[in-house]
Amino acid sequence: MQIVVLALGGLFDTGFAATLEAFSTANSLSAALLGGATLFEVTVVGMRRTVRSGQGLSIPVRPVTPELKPDWVIVPALKTVTPDTLLPALARPDVRDAVMQLREWQAGGARVAAACIGTFVLAEAGLLDGREVTSTWSLAPLFRQRYPKVMLDETRMLVPSDIGVTAGSAMGHLDLALWLIRQASPELAMLVSRYLLADIRSSQAAYIIPNHLAQADPLIARFERWARGHLQRGFSLQEAAGALATSPRSLQRKCQAVLGRSPLGYFQDLRVERAQSLVRAGDLSLDAIAAEVGYEDGATLRTLLRARLGRGVREIRADLL
């Protein structure tokens, strides 16, 4: 499998390195333990002769040449964590050149992959329009605003599509690399994950901070404050809209545009976040925690936590061990 890793200036060092290490480990294990040939031919390509990482390290890159025909192109994340730093980065000449090159490669049959902020580069190229994707949860509101034709679900860690695959925040690079290795050999992917002490995670939901997402819009920030004060009560869209001096329809639309979910869905996110915090504290029974966040009993809450977070009460408490 011919893989091109597209190195852009100011990339996220850890994600870039984790991607390369995963494929290097896969090739070593394939040869040493499985008696197989090298499965992944990885080439690091740059849009400029000189490429420096976000930490200022020089990255050896090859130029783009006509004979380079990748099976997969991976776009690591840029080291930007806020809209104020991301938007100027997306406007850089080397990124615009990368967008054009990605379109050319994809039109030529290459599949494309990206993690975290790298997904914004794929979206800039228009390659994600009309497709389900994931991205870094922390910039999900900006992603929705900038790319309304893309179907974003930031709760998922990996989302395959007909043109490739997208992965979630930061260390999602490793999940992405393991997913690609698994397409070649599930047995090899399992070996790599054990050697690197890394498992493919199905969800980002447990890591999302609802308060962070709410700050992207003044109305949503006010809704969040109101909701946190009403977690023990049943949710009423009419009551919430009235308290915020807006209409139910306007609140519904704003939540969908900024958060990608309904007001009730976000209200439930806050309940889950609060319940998860109380479970970790370990001071209350599950029934008492359920009452604190407006559910009838612990069994209902247990089911909700498993559905939303992909793990149960024992796993949540084990996080602290």
RANOR-V214193 format. One record per run of one state. SS is the DSSP state (alpha for helix, beta for strand, coil for the rest). FROM is the first residue (numbers start at 0). TO is the last residue. If there is no record, write none. Layout:
BEGIN
ss-><SS SS>
from-><FROM FROM>
to-><TO TO>
END
This chain:
BEGIN
ss-><coil beta coil beta coil alpha coil beta coil beta coil beta coil beta coil beta coil beta coil alpha coil alpha coil beta coil alpha coil beta coil alpha coil beta coil beta coil beta coil beta coil alpha coil alpha coil beta coil alpha coil alpha coil alpha coil alpha coil alpha coil alpha coil alpha coil alpha coil alpha coil>
from-><0 1 7 10 11 12 32 40 46 50 52 57 59 61 62 71 75 77 78 82 90 92 107 110 115 117 124 131 133 136 146 150 152 155 156 157 161 163 167 171 184 185 195 202 203 204 207 209 214 217 228 236 243 247 259 262 281 285 292 297 309 312 318>
to-><0 6 9 10 11 31 39 45 49 51 56 58 60 61 70 74 76 77 81 89 91 106 109 114 116 123 130 132 135 145 149 151 154 155 156 160 162 166 170 183 184 194 201 202 203 206 208 213 216 227 235 242 246 258 261 280 284 291 296 308 311 317 320>
END
